[in-house]
Amino acid sequence: MSRGDATTASQRAQLEQERDDLRRQLAEMGFGDEGGRLNYDPNFADSSQVTAERGEAEALAASLREALDEVERALHKMETGTYGICETCGKPITEARLEAMPAARQCIDCASKR
């Protein structure tokens, strides 16, 4: 699918910025590329609070990783020339949808059927 160079460059820049932001957030949480985990003081008096905080942090990290995977998938599709094509029906994804959701994998019709 042919996309305008300026539009594609803008979407690529937006995706790259989002990727960098997601990576930074994961690293700040201790879940960077090294796959680290948050460290909690084992002598902390309220172990249930530590467990709850750890669970919340891990859930947030999983959500951030999922978003990062989607962004990286979209960037890969740009490299392979398949960006902007619905993964379900093969039709073009509208410019408006890609502007709103640069990592969109489906056209609005297929996404609404989920």
Buried (B, 14 or more C-beta within 10 A) or exposed (E): EEBEEEEBEBBBEBBEEBBEBBBEBBEEBBBBEEEEEEEBEEEEEEEEEBEEBEEEBBEBBEEBEEBBEBBBBBBEBBEEEEBBBBBBEEEBBBEEBBEEBBBBBBBBEBBEEE
